[in-house]
Structure formats: structure tokens, C-alpha cells
């Protein structure tokens, strides 16, 4: 049995709408072709298919957008956790991804607030003039992780907000997620805009798995607040815990 999709805005909050995910609960996950067809029909930035098994805290999960499967989707995980924990009344849920990774979502302080545990993604400096040219402005530094995460670090939030990247020029550089980032000013400790798959993302959990370790090390801190300056906007609370990142945010059901 497959439930009707529930629409959830994840990483929403004061003055922002976050990123939308559809959550579909299933007795068992359908074949890939059926999940892709359903996600295409729904048309959300991400659709999470989750096994509803309630005898255990572990739930298999897959994410799809309208065109392809997503290996790890931060906002889709937070949305799925919101639905599961609201239904069960439990404090935490474990999600098992298609490649065997286990992702924890647990309740946090405050109404409809949750924390998502992700592996911290470390980056190193890289000279990449082609990426700087595609962004349309030269960052102070570019950082890279071979899993496909690039950080373009600017001096000011205003510089990040002013970017007008050539998204078509980023795509030939590889299958990568580019986070333009700077100290946040009045909005939060840090600000970012995230570009991937030829578009700008609304609120991107996975990007903060790379952003938070960099900025926490630079600030000499273990936690910080983050604002994603997309048209919809997203708010995040980030906390480093060894080689893991706890990423907190608010969810809101869409009626």
C-alpha cells in the first residue's frame, strides 16, 4: 500500500519558505521505474519514498526529483523525519539510503524542529579559474571535495547576493554542487547560495555538510547559524560532532 504524498517545506522559518519535499509512505518500496514515474508526476524538488515499517526505528528511503534519483537529499530526509515522527510520536528515526548509509533524524527543541545527522564533508583549496569565470566574480578561495562539492568563498554577504552565475557554463565542469558563501552579516553567521544541475537550489541540507566544517574551523567554533539566500530562502542550525554534522531546521506541512 502506498499513501498519498504529503507536501512538507523543510528548513523553513522566519521570513523564509525553505525547500519543498513530497513524502510518500509505503509498505514496501516500489520498483525504481514506478518511484521515478510518481516523482515526475508529483513534480516536487524531491519526493521521498519511505517504508512505513513501525515495528522498528529503521526505515528504507529513496529520493527522486522529476528526472532522476537523488543519492542523499538533506531537505527530503528532514521532511521524511517530520512525517514519521509526527505519526509515531517517537523522538528519533533512522533512515537507510539505497547505498546503505544510515541517517538519523531526531526531534529538536521547538515546535516542528528537527536535527539531521550527516557525515561532515571536508574540502581543500583548489585553483579553478573556469569555475570563477562561470560564477561571474572571483572568490577569495575555491575549495573542493572529490565527491562533487565545491565552495566558492567570498568576503561579504553582498558579494554572494549579487552573483549572476552562468549556470550553463558550470554544467560542463562536472557533476558538482557549488556553494557560494561568505560571513552572513545580519541574517546568520554564514550565508550561501547553492547551484547544481543547472539551477539554483532553494534550501540545501547536503551543501551545509561541506559549508559547516569549513566555517566552524575558520571561526574556531563548533556550531553556527546559516542562511541560504535563494528566492525562497532557508534557515539552518549547524553543529559539528566529531566527523558528523547535526543540521537543524523547521518543517511545515503544506495544506
C-alpha positions as CSV (number, residue, x, y, z in Angstrom):
1,X,0.0,0.0,0.0
2,X,1.3,3.5,-0.9
3,X,0.0,6.6,0.8
4,X,-0.9,9.8,-0.9
5,X,2.0,12.3,-0.9
6,X,2.3,14.8,1.9
7,X,4.0,18.1,1.0
8,X,6.4,19.5,3.5
9,X,8.5,22.6,3.5
10,X,11.9,21.9,5.1
11,X,14.4,24.3,6.6
12,X,11.7,27.0,6.7
13,X,11.3,29.6,9.4
14,X,11.3,33.4,10.0
15,X,10.9,35.1,6.6
16,X,11.7,32.0,4.5
17,X,9.8,29.2,2.8
18,X,12.5,26.5,2.7
19,X,12.6,23.7,0.2
20,X,9.6,21.5,-0.6
21,X,9.6,17.7,-0.5
22,X,6.8,15.3,-1.0
23,X,6.8,12.3,1.4
24,X,5.2,9.0,0.2
25,X,4.9,6.2,2.8
26,X,4.9,2.7,1.5
27,X,4.5,-0.8,3.0
28,X,7.5,-1.7,0.8
29,X,9.4,0.4,-1.7
30,X,8.0,0.1,-5.3
31,X,10.3,-0.7,-8.3
32,X,12.6,2.1,-9.3
33,X,10.6,2.9,-12.5
34,X,7.4,3.3,-10.5
35,X,9.0,5.6,-8.0
36,X,10.6,7.7,-10.8
37,X,7.2,8.0,-12.6
38,X,5.4,9.0,-9.4
39,X,8.1,11.6,-8.6
40,X,7.8,13.0,-12.1
41,X,4.1,13.2,-11.7
42,X,4.3,15.0,-8.3
43,X,6.9,17.4,-9.6
44,X,8.4,18.5,-6.3
45,X,12.1,19.3,-5.9
46,X,12.3,16.0,-4.2
47,X,10.0,13.1,-3.5
48,X,10.9,10.8,-0.6
49,X,9.6,7.2,-0.7
50,X,9.8,5.8,2.8
51,X,9.0,2.3,4.2
52,X,6.4,2.9,6.9
53,X,7.5,-0.1,9.0
54,X,6.6,1.0,12.5
55,X,7.9,-2.0,14.4
56,X,11.4,-0.7,14.1
57,X,13.1,2.8,14.1
58,X,14.9,1.9,10.8
59,X,13.2,2.9,7.5
60,X,14.4,2.4,4.0
61,X,14.3,5.6,2.0
62,X,14.8,6.7,-1.6
63,X,14.6,10.2,-3.1
64,X,13.8,11.2,-6.7
65,X,13.3,14.5,-8.4
66,X,11.3,14.9,-11.6
67,X,14.2,13.4,-13.7
68,X,16.5,11.2,-11.6
69,X,17.2,9.6,-8.3
70,X,19.0,11.6,-5.7
71,X,21.6,9.7,-3.6
72,X,21.3,11.8,-0.5
73,X,18.7,14.6,0.0
74,X,19.0,16.7,3.2
75,X,15.7,18.5,3.0
76,X,14.0,15.3,1.8
77,X,15.4,13.5,4.9
78,X,14.2,16.2,7.3
79,X,10.8,16.2,5.7
80,X,10.5,12.4,5.9
81,X,11.6,12.5,9.6
82,X,8.9,15.1,10.3
83,X,6.2,12.9,8.8
84,X,7.5,9.7,10.5
85,X,7.9,11.2,14.0
86,X,4.6,13.1,13.8
87,X,2.8,9.8,13.1
88,X,4.7,7.6,15.6
89,X,5.2,10.1,18.5
90,X,8.8,8.8,18.8
91,X,11.8,11.1,19.3
92,X,14.1,9.7,16.5
93,X,14.0,7.7,13.3
94,X,16.7,6.0,11.3
95,X,16.7,6.2,7.5
96,X,18.7,3.7,5.4
97,X,19.6,5.0,2.0
98,X,20.0,3.0,-1.2
99,X,23.7,2.7,-0.8
100,X,23.5,1.5,2.9
101,X,24.2,4.8,4.7
102,X,22.2,5.4,7.9
103,X,20.8,8.9,8.5
104,X,19.3,9.9,11.9
105,X,16.5,12.4,12.2
106,X,15.5,13.4,15.7
107,X,13.3,15.9,17.4
108,X,14.9,19.2,18.5
109,X,13.8,21.9,20.9
110,X,10.9,23.9,19.5
111,X,7.7,23.1,17.6
112,X,8.2,21.2,14.3
113,X,12.0,21.4,14.7
114,X,14.3,18.5,13.9
115,X,18.0,17.6,13.7
116,X,19.5,15.6,10.8
117,X,22.9,13.8,11.3
118,X,25.1,13.8,8.2
119,X,28.8,13.0,7.6
120,X,30.9,16.1,7.7
121,X,32.4,16.8,4.2
122,X,35.9,18.2,4.3
123,X,37.3,20.4,1.5
124,X,40.7,21.5,0.3
125,X,41.8,24.6,-1.6
126,X,41.8,24.3,-5.4
127,X,42.7,26.7,-8.2
128,X,39.7,26.6,-10.6
129,X,39.6,29.7,-12.9
130,X,36.9,28.1,-15.0
131,X,34.5,27.9,-12.0
132,X,35.3,31.5,-11.0
133,X,34.5,32.7,-14.6
134,X,31.2,30.8,-14.6
135,X,30.2,32.4,-11.3
136,X,30.9,35.8,-12.8
137,X,33.1,37.0,-9.9
138,X,36.4,35.9,-8.4
139,X,36.0,34.4,-4.9
140,X,38.8,34.7,-2.3
141,X,39.3,31.0,-2.5
142,X,37.7,27.9,-4.0
143,X,37.6,24.6,-2.1
144,X,36.8,21.1,-3.3
145,X,35.8,17.6,-2.3
146,X,36.1,14.9,-4.9
147,X,32.6,13.7,-4.1
148,X,31.4,16.8,-6.1
149,X,31.2,19.6,-3.5
150,X,32.7,23.0,-4.4
151,X,32.8,26.0,-2.1
152,X,33.4,29.5,-3.5
153,X,34.3,31.7,-0.6
154,X,33.6,35.4,-0.8
155,X,34.4,38.2,1.6
156,X,30.9,39.6,2.0
157,X,27.3,38.6,2.0
158,X,26.6,41.3,-0.5
159,X,29.0,39.7,-3.0
160,X,27.2,36.4,-2.7
161,X,23.8,38.0,-3.1
162,X,25.0,39.9,-6.2
163,X,26.2,36.8,-8.1
164,X,24.6,36.2,-11.5
165,X,26.3,32.9,-12.4
166,X,26.3,31.4,-15.9
167,X,24.7,28.1,-14.9
168,X,25.2,26.7,-18.4
169,X,28.9,27.2,-18.0
170,X,29.0,25.4,-14.7
171,X,27.4,22.2,-16.0
172,X,30.4,21.2,-18.3
173,X,32.7,21.3,-15.2
174,X,31.3,18.1,-13.9
175,X,28.6,16.7,-11.7
176,X,29.1,19.1,-8.9
177,X,27.3,21.2,-6.3
178,X,28.6,24.8,-6.0
179,X,28.1,26.7,-2.8
180,X,28.9,30.4,-3.0
181,X,29.4,31.5,0.6
182,X,30.5,34.3,2.9
183,X,30.1,35.5,6.5
184,X,26.4,36.1,7.0
185,X,26.1,39.6,8.3
186,X,22.7,40.3,9.9
187,X,21.0,37.2,8.6
188,X,23.1,34.5,10.2
189,X,26.7,33.5,10.9
190,X,27.1,32.4,7.3
191,X,25.3,32.9,4.0
192,X,25.2,30.8,0.9
193,X,23.7,30.3,-2.5
194,X,23.8,26.8,-4.0
195,X,23.9,25.9,-7.7
196,X,23.6,22.4,-9.0
197,X,22.1,20.5,-12.0
198,X,21.7,23.8,-14.0
199,X,19.6,25.6,-11.4
200,X,19.8,27.4,-8.0
201,X,18.6,25.3,-5.1
202,X,16.1,26.7,-2.6
203,X,17.4,25.2,0.7
204,X,20.1,22.5,0.5
205,X,20.9,20.3,3.5
206,X,23.8,18.4,1.8
207,X,25.6,21.6,1.0
208,X,25.8,22.5,4.6
209,X,27.7,19.2,5.3
210,X,30.6,20.9,3.5
211,X,29.9,24.5,4.5
212,X,29.7,24.0,8.2
213,X,33.1,22.2,8.7
214,X,34.8,24.9,6.8
215,X,33.3,27.8,8.6
216,X,33.4,26.2,12.1
217,X,37.1,25.7,11.6
218,X,37.6,29.2,10.3
219,X,35.6,30.7,13.2
220,X,37.1,28.4,15.8
221,X,33.6,27.2,16.8
222,X,31.6,24.0,17.0
223,X,28.2,25.5,15.9
224,X,26.8,28.3,13.8
225,X,23.6,29.5,12.1
226,X,23.3,29.6,8.3
227,X,21.0,31.3,5.8
228,X,20.6,30.2,2.2
229,X,19.8,33.3,0.2
230,X,17.7,31.7,-2.6
231,X,14.4,33.3,-3.7
232,X,12.5,31.1,-1.1
233,X,15.3,31.1,1.5
234,X,16.3,28.5,4.1
235,X,17.5,28.6,7.7
236,X,19.8,26.1,9.3
237,X,21.5,25.4,12.7
238,X,24.8,23.6,12.3
239,X,26.7,21.7,14.9
240,X,29.9,19.7,14.4
241,X,30.2,16.5,16.4
242,X,33.5,14.8,15.6
243,X,33.3,13.7,12.0
244,X,29.5,14.2,11.9
245,X,27.3,17.3,11.4
246,X,24.0,17.8,13.2
247,X,21.9,20.0,10.9
248,X,18.8,21.5,12.5
249,X,15.7,23.1,10.9
250,X,12.0,23.6,11.0
251,X,9.4,21.8,8.9
252,X,5.9,22.9,7.9
253,X,3.2,20.9,6.3
254,X,1.7,22.4,3.2
255,X,-2.1,22.4,3.1
